Amino acid sequence: MYGGRQVLWWCPRCAFPWWQADHRLFVLRLSPEQAARIGHQLHAPMHRDGTFYELPMRMCPGCTGAVCTIEIYPGRLGTQILWQALPDAATASTEPPSTGLGTLLPASSFQKRDIFPQACVFAMAEHTQHEMSRSLAHMGTALLTLQTDLPGELDAVSWQLRWVERLLPPPRHEECEGLGTSHLARLAHLVEPHPGMRWQGFLWRLPAMLSKELVTRRPLTLLLAVLSSEDEPATNVGIYSLWQRLLPRVFDVAQWDEPRS
């Protein structure tokens, strides 16, 4: 209805259901009546008394101070994660959605309590067969345009990100390339920078030996970007360090347990 998937989540911290259409549109702390109405619209499994069998769990933006959107790439092992700090993530609209689901919480309802920048993007994906000989810049465009909201293998995503957190070394200069103008424009379309802010980041083609650590079929490319002050140039190692600190928060929000051997 809004050009993407809608999800009715359950927040394990505040114990309320919440509704999300994308990183800009969400309704928190739904009443039982609102949740039941959305559940009927989204065909969620429900008991006869109107309660739910089970909802997917994800920490709500009100409890985390940020919106975490996880997308899957079709036909390959890979994911794109957008972490957008509140209150910026809630500024798209304060009007109720046209479906009558409830009132969107205005930006003023939140207080910034996060040490991370306004927004961060992490993407990692295998090359497909026809991309093997293409440039790193081309792969960067694919990382920013080919994600989907179709159901994906989240266990594999969890394995990937645990590997990134524990085993990925700092980037080496010869493995990286700065984001081009078209990449930065796509990021700005995703989250528009405020005055004095800009997107910064880089593409990283992992050596074959590192790709094999994850037992991937093909080489891996990473994209790391941060939306931060124009007065604070971001280095590749600085952005890498930021993501290493942020990934445990992503695991917490997504309620991903330790993967089983």
CYANA upper distance limits for C-alpha pairs under 8 A (distance plus 0.5 A):
  2 TYR  CA     21 ALA  CA      7.39
  4 GLY  CA     21 ALA  CA      7.08
  4 GLY  CA     22 ASP  CA      7.50
  4 GLY  CA    149 ASP  CA      7.21
  5 ARG  CA     21 ALA  CA      6.46
  5 ARG  CA     22 ASP  CA      7.92
  5 ARG  CA    149 ASP  CA      6.48
  5 ARG  CA    150 LEU  CA      8.43
  6 GLN  CA     19 TRP  CA      7.82
  6 GLN  CA     20 GLN  CA      6.22
  6 GLN  CA     21 ALA  CA      4.90
  6 GLN  CA     22 ASP  CA      7.93
  6 GLN  CA     42 LEU  CA      8.33
  7 VAL  CA     19 TRP  CA      6.35
  7 VAL  CA     20 GLN  CA      5.87
  7 VAL  CA     21 ALA  CA      7.02
  7 VAL  CA     42 LEU  CA      8.45
  8 LEU  CA     17 PRO  CA      7.32
  8 LEU  CA     18 TRP  CA      6.34
  8 LEU  CA     19 TRP  CA      5.10
  8 LEU  CA     20 GLN  CA      7.07
  8 LEU  CA     35 ALA  CA      8.39
  8 LEU  CA     38 ILE  CA      7.95
  8 LEU  CA     39 GLY  CA      7.71
  8 LEU  CA     55 LEU  CA      7.52
  8 LEU  CA     56 PRO  CA      7.99
  9 TRP  CA     17 PRO  CA      6.01
  9 TRP  CA     18 TRP  CA      5.76
  9 TRP  CA     19 TRP  CA      6.63
  9 TRP  CA     20 GLN  CA      8.21
  9 TRP  CA     55 LEU  CA      6.36
  9 TRP  CA     56 PRO  CA      5.86
  9 TRP  CA     57 MET  CA      6.06
  9 TRP  CA     58 ARG  CA      6.60
 10 TRP  CA     15 ALA  CA      7.32
 10 TRP  CA     16 PHE  CA      6.47
 10 TRP  CA     17 PRO  CA      4.80
 10 TRP  CA     18 TRP  CA      6.74
 10 TRP  CA     55 LEU  CA      6.28
 10 TRP  CA     56 PRO  CA      6.63
 10 TRP  CA     57 MET  CA      5.29
 10 TRP  CA     58 ARG  CA      6.67
 10 TRP  CA     59 MET  CA      7.97
 10 TRP  CA     60 CYS  CA      8.43
 11 CYS  CA     15 ALA  CA      5.81
 11 CYS  CA     16 PHE  CA      6.10
 11 CYS  CA     17 PRO  CA      6.52
 11 CYS  CA     18 TRP  CA      7.70
 11 CYS  CA     57 MET  CA      6.36
 11 CYS  CA     58 ARG  CA      5.92
 11 CYS  CA     59 MET  CA      5.18
 11 CYS  CA     60 CYS  CA      6.04
 12 PRO  CA     16 PHE  CA      8.09
 12 PRO  CA     57 MET  CA      7.24
 12 PRO  CA     58 ARG  CA      7.68
 12 PRO  CA     59 MET  CA      6.86
 13 ARG  CA     59 MET  CA      7.18
 13 ARG  CA     63 CYS  CA      7.50
 14 CYS  CA     63 CYS  CA      7.59
 16 PHE  CA     28 LEU  CA      8.28
 16 PHE  CA     29 ARG  CA      5.67
 16 PHE  CA     30 LEU  CA      7.01
 17 PRO  CA     28 LEU  CA      7.69
 17 PRO  CA     29 ARG  CA      6.46
 17 PRO  CA     30 LEU  CA      6.13
 17 PRO  CA     35 ALA  CA      7.24
 18 TRP  CA     26 PHE  CA      7.91
 18 TRP  CA     27 VAL  CA      6.28
 18 TRP  CA     28 LEU  CA      5.14
 18 TRP  CA     29 ARG  CA      6.18
 18 TRP  CA     30 LEU  CA      6.19
 18 TRP  CA     35 ALA  CA      8.22
 18 TRP  CA     60 CYS  CA      7.45
 19 TRP  CA     26 PHE  CA      5.94
 19 TRP  CA     27 VAL  CA      5.68
 19 TRP  CA     28 LEU  CA      7.08
 19 TRP  CA     30 LEU  CA      8.31
 20 GLN  CA     25 LEU  CA      6.57
 20 GLN  CA     26 PHE  CA      4.78
 20 GLN  CA     27 VAL  CA      7.11
 21 ALA  CA     25 LEU  CA      6.01
 21 ALA  CA     26 PHE  CA      6.66
 22 ASP  CA     26 PHE  CA      7.69
 22 ASP  CA     69 THR  CA      7.85
 23 HIS  CA     67 VAL  CA      6.60
 23 HIS  CA     68 CYS  CA      7.83
 23 HIS  CA     69 THR  CA      6.74
 23 HIS  CA     84 GLN  CA      8.30
 23 HIS  CA     89 ALA  CA      7.19
 24 ARG  CA     89 ALA  CA      6.23
 24 ARG  CA     90 ALA  CA      6.56
 24 ARG  CA     91 THR  CA      7.92
 24 ARG  CA     92 ALA  CA      6.22
 24 ARG  CA     93 SER  CA      8.48
 25 LEU  CA     90 ALA  CA      7.77
 25 LEU  CA     92 ALA  CA      7.63
 25 LEU  CA     93 SER  CA      8.02
 25 LEU  CA    104 LEU  CA      7.94
 26 PHE  CA    104 LEU  CA      6.89
 27 VAL  CA    101 LEU  CA      8.31
 27 VAL  CA    102 GLY  CA      7.20
 27 VAL  CA    103 THR  CA      7.11
 27 VAL  CA    104 LEU  CA      5.70
 27 VAL  CA    105 LEU  CA      7.25
 28 LEU  CA     60 CYS  CA      7.71
 28 LEU  CA     61 PRO  CA      8.42
 28 LEU  CA     62 GLY  CA      7.80
 28 LEU  CA    104 LEU  CA      8.15
 28 LEU  CA    105 LEU  CA      7.89
 30 LEU  CA     34 GLN  CA      6.20
 30 LEU  CA     35 ALA  CA      6.24
 30 LEU  CA    102 GLY  CA      8.37
 31 SER  CA     35 ALA  CA      6.61
 32 PRO  CA     36 ALA  CA      6.53
 33 GLU  CA     37 ARG  CA      6.72
 34 GLN  CA     38 ILE  CA      6.74
 34 GLN  CA    101 LEU  CA      6.75
 34 GLN  CA    102 GLY  CA      7.64
 35 ALA  CA     39 GLY  CA      6.39
 36 ALA  CA     40 HIS  CA      6.70
 36 ALA  CA     50 GLY  CA      6.76
 36 ALA  CA     51 THR  CA      7.72
 37 ARG  CA     41 GLN  CA      6.93
 37 ARG  CA    101 LEU  CA      8.16
 38 ILE  CA     42 LEU  CA      6.62
 38 ILE  CA    101 LEU  CA      7.34
 39 GLY  CA     43 HIS  CA      6.28
 39 GLY  CA     44 ALA  CA      5.44
 39 GLY  CA     45 PRO  CA      8.29
 39 GLY  CA     46 MET  CA      8.28
 40 HIS  CA     44 ALA  CA      6.84
 44 ALA  CA     52 PHE  CA      7.83
 44 ALA  CA     55 LEU  CA      8.47
 45 PRO  CA     52 PHE  CA      6.59
 45 PRO  CA     53 TYR  CA      6.38
 45 PRO  CA     54 GLU  CA      7.96
 46 MET  CA     50 GLY  CA      6.41
 46 MET  CA     51 THR  CA      6.06
 46 MET  CA     52 PHE  CA      4.76
 46 MET  CA     53 TYR  CA      5.95
 47 HIS  CA     51 THR  CA      5.85
 47 HIS  CA     52 PHE  CA      6.41
 47 HIS  CA     53 TYR  CA      6.94
 57 MET  CA    254 ALA  CA      7.65
 57 MET  CA    255 GLN  CA      7.23
 58 ARG  CA    253 VAL  CA      6.05
 58 ARG  CA    254 ALA  CA      5.55
 58 ARG  CA    255 GLN  CA      6.68
 59 MET  CA     63 CYS  CA      7.10
 59 MET  CA     64 THR  CA      7.21
 59 MET  CA    252 ASP  CA      8.09
 59 MET  CA    253 VAL  CA      5.24
 59 MET  CA    254 ALA  CA      7.28
 59 MET  CA    255 GLN  CA      8.08
 60 CYS  CA     64 THR  CA      6.94
 60 CYS  CA     67 VAL  CA      8.08
 60 CYS  CA    253 VAL  CA      8.23
 61 PRO  CA     65 GLY  CA      5.84
 61 PRO  CA     66 ALA  CA      5.49
 61 PRO  CA     67 VAL  CA      5.66
 61 PRO  CA     68 CYS  CA      8.34
 61 PRO  CA     86 LEU  CA      8.13
 62 GLY  CA     66 ALA  CA      7.92
 62 GLY  CA    110 PHE  CA      7.91
 64 THR  CA    253 VAL  CA      7.94
 65 GLY  CA     85 ALA  CA      6.63
 65 GLY  CA     86 LEU  CA      5.91
 65 GLY  CA     87 PRO  CA      8.27
 65 GLY  CA    110 PHE  CA      8.11
 65 GLY  CA    111 GLN  CA      8.29
 65 GLY  CA    112 LYS  CA      7.36
 65 GLY  CA    113 ARG  CA      7.17
 65 GLY  CA    114 ASP  CA      7.23
 66 ALA  CA     83 TRP  CA      7.12
 66 ALA  CA     84 GLN  CA      5.88
 66 ALA  CA     85 ALA  CA      4.63
 66 ALA  CA     86 LEU  CA      5.48
 66 ALA  CA     87 PRO  CA      8.36
 66 ALA  CA     89 ALA  CA      7.77
 67 VAL  CA     82 LEU  CA      8.30
 67 VAL  CA     83 TRP  CA      6.35
 67 VAL  CA     84 GLN  CA      5.75
 67 VAL  CA     85 ALA  CA      6.93
 67 VAL  CA     86 LEU  CA      7.72
 67 VAL  CA     89 ALA  CA      7.22
 68 CYS  CA     81 ILE  CA      7.46
 68 CYS  CA     82 LEU  CA      6.21
 68 CYS  CA     83 TRP  CA      5.17
 68 CYS  CA     84 GLN  CA      7.08
 68 CYS  CA    250 VAL  CA      7.69
 68 CYS  CA    253 VAL  CA      7.86
 69 THR  CA     81 ILE  CA      6.18
 69 THR  CA     82 LEU  CA      5.67
 69 THR  CA     83 TRP  CA      7.16
 70 ILE  CA     79 THR  CA      7.47
 70 ILE  CA     80 GLN  CA      6.43
 70 ILE  CA     81 ILE  CA      5.16
 70 ILE  CA     82 LEU  CA      7.18
 71 GLU  CA     79 THR  CA      6.12
 71 GLU  CA     80 GLN  CA      5.66
 71 GLU  CA     81 ILE  CA      6.89
 71 GLU  CA    147 GLN  CA      6.42
 71 GLU  CA    148 THR  CA      6.57
 71 GLU  CA    149 ASP  CA      6.53
 72 ILE  CA     78 GLY  CA      6.73
 72 ILE  CA     79 THR  CA      5.10
 72 ILE  CA     80 GLN  CA      6.96
 72 ILE  CA    147 GLN  CA      6.01
 72 ILE  CA    148 THR  CA      6.16
 72 ILE  CA    149 ASP  CA      7.25
 72 ILE  CA    150 LEU  CA      7.92
 72 ILE  CA    151 PRO  CA      8.14
 72 ILE  CA    152 GLY  CA      6.35
 72 ILE  CA    153 GLU  CA      8.50
 73 TYR  CA     77 LEU  CA      7.38
 73 TYR  CA     78 GLY  CA      6.05
 73 TYR  CA     79 THR  CA      6.29
 73 TYR  CA     80 GLN  CA      8.21
 73 TYR  CA    125 ALA  CA      7.89
 73 TYR  CA    146 LEU  CA      6.82
 73 TYR  CA    147 GLN  CA      4.97
 73 TYR  CA    148 THR  CA      6.34
 73 TYR  CA    152 GLY  CA      8.40
 74 PRO  CA    146 LEU  CA      8.05
 74 PRO  CA    147 GLN  CA      7.32
 74 PRO  CA    148 THR  CA      7.10
 74 PRO  CA    152 GLY  CA      8.31
 75 GLY  CA    128 THR  CA      8.50
 76 ARG  CA    125 ALA  CA      7.32
 76 ARG  CA    126 GLU  CA      6.45
 76 ARG  CA    127 HIS  CA      8.08
 76 ARG  CA    128 THR  CA      7.41
 77 LEU  CA    125 ALA  CA      6.23
 77 LEU  CA    126 GLU  CA      6.24
 77 LEU  CA    156 ALA  CA      7.99
 77 LEU  CA    157 VAL  CA      8.13
 77 LEU  CA    216 THR  CA      8.17
 78 GLY  CA    123 ALA  CA      7.92
 78 GLY  CA    124 MET  CA      5.74
 78 GLY  CA    125 ALA  CA      4.38
 78 GLY  CA    126 GLU  CA      6.83
 78 GLY  CA    157 VAL  CA      7.22
 79 THR  CA    123 ALA  CA      6.17
 79 THR  CA    124 MET  CA      6.13
 79 THR  CA    125 ALA  CA      6.89
 79 THR  CA    147 GLN  CA      7.93
 79 THR  CA    157 VAL  CA      7.12
 80 GLN  CA    121 VAL  CA      7.68
 80 GLN  CA    122 PHE  CA      6.24
 80 GLN  CA    123 ALA  CA      4.64
 80 GLN  CA    124 MET  CA      7.07
 80 GLN  CA    143 LEU  CA      8.02
 80 GLN  CA    147 GLN  CA      7.50
 81 ILE  CA    121 VAL  CA      6.19
 81 ILE  CA    122 PHE  CA      5.70
 81 ILE  CA    123 ALA  CA      6.73
 82 LEU  CA    119 ALA  CA      7.69
 82 LEU  CA    120 CYS  CA      6.37
 82 LEU  CA    121 VAL  CA      5.17
 82 LEU  CA    122 PHE  CA      7.18
 83 TRP  CA    119 ALA  CA      6.05
 83 TRP  CA    120 CYS  CA      5.68
 83 TRP  CA    121 VAL  CA      6.93
 84 GLN  CA     88 ASP  CA      7.83
 84 GLN  CA     89 ALA  CA      6.45
 84 GLN  CA    118 GLN  CA      6.41
 84 GLN  CA    119 ALA  CA      4.76
 84 GLN  CA    120 CYS  CA      6.99
 85 ALA  CA     89 ALA  CA      6.73
 85 ALA  CA    112 LYS  CA      8.14
 85 ALA  CA    114 ASP  CA      7.61
 85 ALA  CA    116 PHE  CA      8.03
 85 ALA  CA    117 PRO  CA      7.68
 85 ALA  CA    118 GLN  CA      5.72
 85 ALA  CA    119 ALA  CA      6.57
 86 LEU  CA     90 ALA  CA      7.04
 86 LEU  CA    107 ALA  CA      7.86
 86 LEU  CA    110 PHE  CA      7.13
 86 LEU  CA    111 GLN  CA      7.88
 86 LEU  CA    112 LYS  CA      6.72
 86 LEU  CA    118 GLN  CA      8.37
 87 PRO  CA     91 THR  CA      7.53
 87 PRO  CA    107 ALA  CA      5.27
 87 PRO  CA    108 SER  CA      7.48
 87 PRO  CA    109 SER  CA      8.31
 87 PRO  CA    110 PHE  CA      6.09
 87 PRO  CA    111 GLN  CA      7.23
 87 PRO  CA    112 LYS  CA      7.03
 88 ASP  CA    107 ALA  CA      7.22
 88 ASP  CA    118 GLN  CA      7.73
 89 ALA  CA    107 ALA  CA      8.22
 90 ALA  CA     94 THR  CA      8.47
 90 ALA  CA    105 LEU  CA      7.43
 90 ALA  CA    106 PRO  CA      6.59
 90 ALA  CA    107 ALA  CA      5.56
 91 THR  CA    106 PRO  CA      7.12
 91 THR  CA    107 ALA  CA      5.99
 93 SER  CA    104 LEU  CA      7.58
 93 SER  CA    106 PRO  CA      7.87
 94 THR  CA    103 THR  CA      7.54
 94 THR  CA    104 LEU  CA      5.65
 94 THR  CA    105 LEU  CA      6.78
 94 THR  CA    106 PRO  CA      5.72
 95 GLU  CA    103 THR  CA      6.88
 95 GLU  CA    104 LEU  CA      6.72
 96 PRO  CA    100 GLY  CA      6.93
 96 PRO  CA    101 LEU  CA      7.54
 96 PRO  CA    102 GLY  CA      6.07
 96 PRO  CA    103 THR  CA      4.94
 96 PRO  CA    104 LEU  CA      6.26
 97 PRO  CA    101 LEU  CA      6.76
 97 PRO  CA    102 GLY  CA      7.43
 97 PRO  CA    103 THR  CA      7.82
 97 PRO  CA    104 LEU  CA      8.20
105 LEU  CA    109 SER  CA      6.90
106 PRO  CA    110 PHE  CA      8.40
116 PHE  CA    242 LEU  CA      8.35
117 PRO  CA    226 VAL  CA      7.52
117 PRO  CA    227 LEU  CA      6.87
117 PRO  CA    228 SER  CA      6.28
118 GLN  CA    226 VAL  CA      8.44
118 GLN  CA    227 LEU  CA      6.37
118 GLN  CA    228 SER  CA      6.97
119 ALA  CA    191 VAL  CA      8.06
119 ALA  CA    226 VAL  CA      6.49
119 ALA  CA    227 LEU  CA      5.64
119 ALA  CA    228 SER  CA      8.14
120 CYS  CA    224 LEU  CA      8.23
120 CYS  CA    225 ALA  CA      6.24
120 CYS  CA    226 VAL  CA      4.93
120 CYS  CA    227 LEU  CA      6.65
121 VAL  CA    223 LEU  CA      8.15
121 VAL  CA    224 LEU  CA      6.37
121 VAL  CA    225 ALA  CA      5.65
121 VAL  CA    226 VAL  CA      6.90
122 PHE  CA    222 LEU  CA      7.92
122 PHE  CA    223 LEU  CA      6.29
122 PHE  CA    224 LEU  CA      5.31
122 PHE  CA    225 ALA  CA      7.12
122 PHE  CA    243 TRP  CA      8.20
123 ALA  CA    143 LEU  CA      6.93
123 ALA  CA    222 LEU  CA      6.07
123 ALA  CA    223 LEU  CA      5.50
123 ALA  CA    224 LEU  CA      7.09
124 MET  CA    143 LEU  CA      7.85
124 MET  CA    220 LEU  CA      7.31
124 MET  CA    221 THR  CA      6.21
124 MET  CA    222 LEU  CA      4.86
124 MET  CA    223 LEU  CA      6.89
125 ALA  CA    143 LEU  CA      7.73
125 ALA  CA    220 LEU  CA      6.08
125 ALA  CA    221 THR  CA      6.24
125 ALA  CA    222 LEU  CA      7.28
126 GLU  CA    216 THR  CA      7.85
126 GLU  CA    217 ARG  CA      8.15
126 GLU  CA    218 ARG  CA      6.17
126 GLU  CA    219 PRO  CA      6.15
126 GLU  CA    220 LEU  CA      5.01
126 GLU  CA    221 THR  CA      6.97
127 HIS  CA    131 GLU  CA      6.14
127 HIS  CA    132 MET  CA      6.51
127 HIS  CA    139 MET  CA      8.23
127 HIS  CA    218 ARG  CA      6.42
127 HIS  CA    219 PRO  CA      6.42
127 HIS  CA    220 LEU  CA      6.76
127 HIS  CA    221 THR  CA      7.79
128 THR  CA    132 MET  CA      7.12
128 THR  CA    218 ARG  CA      7.82
130 HIS  CA    134 ARG  CA      8.43
131 GLU  CA    139 MET  CA      7.87
134 ARG  CA    138 HIS  CA      6.93
134 ARG  CA    139 MET  CA      7.77
135 SER  CA    139 MET  CA      7.03
136 LEU  CA    140 GLY  CA      6.73
136 LEU  CA    177 GLU  CA      8.01
136 LEU  CA    203 LEU  CA      7.61
136 LEU  CA    204 TRP  CA      8.48
136 LEU  CA    205 ARG  CA      7.73
136 LEU  CA    221 THR  CA      8.45
137 ALA  CA    141 THR  CA      6.98
137 ALA  CA    177 GLU  CA      8.41
137 ALA  CA    179 LEU  CA      8.07
137 ALA  CA    180 GLY  CA      7.82
137 ALA  CA    203 LEU  CA      8.15
138 HIS  CA    142 ALA  CA      6.97
139 MET  CA    143 LEU  CA      6.72
139 MET  CA    221 THR  CA      7.85
140 GLY  CA    144 LEU  CA      6.97
140 GLY  CA    179 LEU  CA      8.33
140 GLY  CA    183 HIS  CA      7.59
140 GLY  CA    203 LEU  CA      7.06
140 GLY  CA    223 LEU  CA      7.26
141 THR  CA    145 THR  CA      6.74
141 THR  CA    182 SER  CA      8.36
141 THR  CA    183 HIS  CA      6.86
142 ALA  CA    146 LEU  CA      5.96
143 LEU  CA    147 GLN  CA      7.61
143 LEU  CA    223 LEU  CA      7.85
144 LEU  CA    183 HIS  CA      7.92
144 LEU  CA    186 ARG  CA      7.53
144 LEU  CA    187 LEU  CA      8.26
153 GLU  CA    157 VAL  CA      7.18
154 LEU  CA    158 SER  CA      6.62
155 ASP  CA    159 TRP  CA      6.82
155 ASP  CA    259 PRO  CA      8.03
156 ALA  CA    160 GLN  CA      6.75
157 VAL  CA    161 LEU  CA      6.78
158 SER  CA    162 ARG  CA      6.68
158 SER  CA    251 PHE  CA      8.45
158 SER  CA    256 TRP  CA      7.28
158 SER  CA    259 PRO  CA      7.69
159 TRP  CA    163 TRP  CA      6.74
159 TRP  CA    259 PRO  CA      6.91
160 GLN  CA    164 VAL  CA      6.81
160 GLN  CA    214 LEU  CA      7.38
161 LEU  CA    165 GLU  CA      6.67
161 LEU  CA    247 LEU  CA      7.94
162 ARG  CA    166 ARG  CA      6.76
163 TRP  CA    167 LEU  CA      6.01
163 TRP  CA    168 LEU  CA      7.40
163 TRP  CA    214 LEU  CA      7.62
164 VAL  CA    168 LEU  CA      5.45
164 VAL  CA    244 GLN  CA      8.35
165 GLU  CA    244 GLN  CA      6.23
165 GLU  CA    247 LEU  CA      7.22
168 LEU  CA    210 LEU  CA      8.30
170 PRO  CA    237 VAL  CA      6.71
170 PRO  CA    240 TYR  CA      7.22
170 PRO  CA    241 SER  CA      8.50
171 PRO  CA    175 GLU  CA      7.46
171 PRO  CA    176 CYS  CA      7.67
171 PRO  CA    204 TRP  CA      7.88
171 PRO  CA    236 ASN  CA      7.52
171 PRO  CA    237 VAL  CA      7.01
171 PRO  CA    240 TYR  CA      8.02
172 ARG  CA    176 CYS  CA      7.34
175 GLU  CA    204 TRP  CA      6.26
175 GLU  CA    205 ARG  CA      6.11
175 GLU  CA    206 LEU  CA      7.23
175 GLU  CA    207 PRO  CA      8.16
176 CYS  CA    202 PHE  CA      7.07
176 CYS  CA    203 LEU  CA      6.01
176 CYS  CA    204 TRP  CA      4.97
176 CYS  CA    205 ARG  CA      6.98
177 GLU  CA    202 PHE  CA      6.11
177 GLU  CA    203 LEU  CA      5.67
177 GLU  CA    204 TRP  CA      7.06
178 GLY  CA    201 GLY  CA      6.86
178 GLY  CA    202 PHE  CA      4.79
178 GLY  CA    203 LEU  CA      6.61
179 LEU  CA    183 HIS  CA      6.33
179 LEU  CA    184 LEU  CA      7.08
179 LEU  CA    200 GLN  CA      7.88
179 LEU  CA    201 GLY  CA      6.33
179 LEU  CA    202 PHE  CA      5.47
179 LEU  CA    203 LEU  CA      6.90
180 GLY  CA    184 LEU  CA      6.83
181 THR  CA    185 ALA  CA      6.67
182 SER  CA    186 ARG  CA      6.81
183 HIS  CA    187 LEU  CA      6.85
184 LEU  CA    188 ALA  CA      6.65
184 LEU  CA    199 TRP  CA      6.80
184 LEU  CA    200 GLN  CA      8.03
185 ALA  CA    189 HIS  CA      6.77
186 ARG  CA    190 LEU  CA      6.85
187 LEU  CA    191 VAL  CA      6.75
187 LEU  CA    192 GLU  CA      8.20
187 LEU  CA    199 TRP  CA      7.56
188 ALA  CA    192 GLU  CA      5.06
188 ALA  CA    193 PRO  CA      6.84
188 ALA  CA    199 TRP  CA      7.65
193 PRO  CA    197 MET  CA      5.89
193 PRO  CA    198 ARG  CA      6.23
193 PRO  CA    199 TRP  CA      7.86
193 PRO  CA    227 LEU  CA      7.55
194 HIS  CA    198 ARG  CA      8.32
196 GLY  CA    229 SER  CA      6.43
196 GLY  CA    230 GLU  CA      6.12
196 GLY  CA    231 ASP  CA      8.36
197 MET  CA    227 LEU  CA      7.14
197 MET  CA    228 SER  CA      5.85
197 MET  CA    229 SER  CA      4.90
197 MET  CA    230 GLU  CA      5.62
198 ARG  CA    227 LEU  CA      6.00
198 ARG  CA    228 SER  CA      6.29
198 ARG  CA    229 SER  CA      6.78
198 ARG  CA    230 GLU  CA      6.25
199 TRP  CA    225 ALA  CA      7.16
199 TRP  CA    226 VAL  CA      6.14
199 TRP  CA    227 LEU  CA      4.88
199 TRP  CA    228 SER  CA      7.05
200 GLN  CA    225 ALA  CA      5.96
200 GLN  CA    226 VAL  CA      5.97
200 GLN  CA    227 LEU  CA      6.90
200 GLN  CA    228 SER  CA      8.11
200 GLN  CA    233 PRO  CA      8.39
200 GLN  CA    234 ALA  CA      7.07
201 GLY  CA    223 LEU  CA      7.90
201 GLY  CA    224 LEU  CA      5.95
201 GLY  CA    225 ALA  CA      4.45
201 GLY  CA    226 VAL  CA      6.72
201 GLY  CA    234 ALA  CA      7.98
201 GLY  CA    236 ASN  CA      7.54
201 GLY  CA    239 ILE  CA      7.81
202 PHE  CA    223 LEU  CA      6.46
202 PHE  CA    224 LEU  CA      6.22
202 PHE  CA    225 ALA  CA      7.06
202 PHE  CA    236 ASN  CA      7.24
203 LEU  CA    221 THR  CA      7.62
203 LEU  CA    222 LEU  CA      6.25
203 LEU  CA    223 LEU  CA      5.12
203 LEU  CA    224 LEU  CA      7.16
204 TRP  CA    221 THR  CA      6.13
204 TRP  CA    222 LEU  CA      5.46
204 TRP  CA    223 LEU  CA      6.75
205 ARG  CA    219 PRO  CA      8.21
205 ARG  CA    220 LEU  CA      6.71
205 ARG  CA    221 THR  CA      4.99
205 ARG  CA    222 LEU  CA      6.87
206 LEU  CA    210 LEU  CA      6.67
206 LEU  CA    211 SER  CA      6.84
206 LEU  CA    219 PRO  CA      7.45
206 LEU  CA    220 LEU  CA      6.25
206 LEU  CA    221 THR  CA      6.59
206 LEU  CA    222 LEU  CA      8.11
207 PRO  CA    211 SER  CA      7.00
207 PRO  CA    219 PRO  CA      8.08
208 ALA  CA    212 LYS  CA      6.70
208 ALA  CA    219 PRO  CA      6.63
209 MET  CA    213 GLU  CA      7.15
210 LEU  CA    214 LEU  CA      7.91
211 SER  CA    215 VAL  CA      7.28
211 SER  CA    216 THR  CA      6.66
211 SER  CA    218 ARG  CA      8.03
211 SER  CA    219 PRO  CA      6.24
211 SER  CA    220 LEU  CA      6.38
212 LYS  CA    216 THR  CA      6.38
216 THR  CA    220 LEU  CA      8.39
224 LEU  CA    239 ILE  CA      7.39
224 LEU  CA    240 TYR  CA      7.81
225 ALA  CA    239 ILE  CA      7.52
226 VAL  CA    239 ILE  CA      7.52
228 SER  CA    232 GLU  CA      7.68
229 SER  CA    233 PRO  CA      8.24
234 ALA  CA    238 GLY  CA      6.74
234 ALA  CA    239 ILE  CA      7.07
235 THR  CA    239 ILE  CA      6.75
236 ASN  CA    240 TYR  CA      6.64
237 VAL  CA    241 SER  CA      6.58
238 GLY  CA    242 LEU  CA      6.74
239 ILE  CA    243 TRP  CA      6.91
240 TYR  CA    244 GLN  CA      6.84
241 SER  CA    245 ARG  CA      6.90
242 LEU  CA    246 LEU  CA      6.69
243 TRP  CA    247 LEU  CA      6.41
244 GLN  CA    248 PRO  CA      8.33
245 ARG  CA    249 ARG  CA      8.40
246 LEU  CA    250 VAL  CA      7.10
247 LEU  CA    251 PHE  CA      6.88
248 PRO  CA    252 ASP  CA      6.80
249 ARG  CA    253 VAL  CA      6.65
250 VAL  CA    254 ALA  CA      6.57
251 PHE  CA    255 GLN  CA      6.34
251 PHE  CA    256 TRP  CA      5.71
251 PHE  CA    257 ASP  CA      8.10
252 ASP  CA    256 TRP  CA      7.12
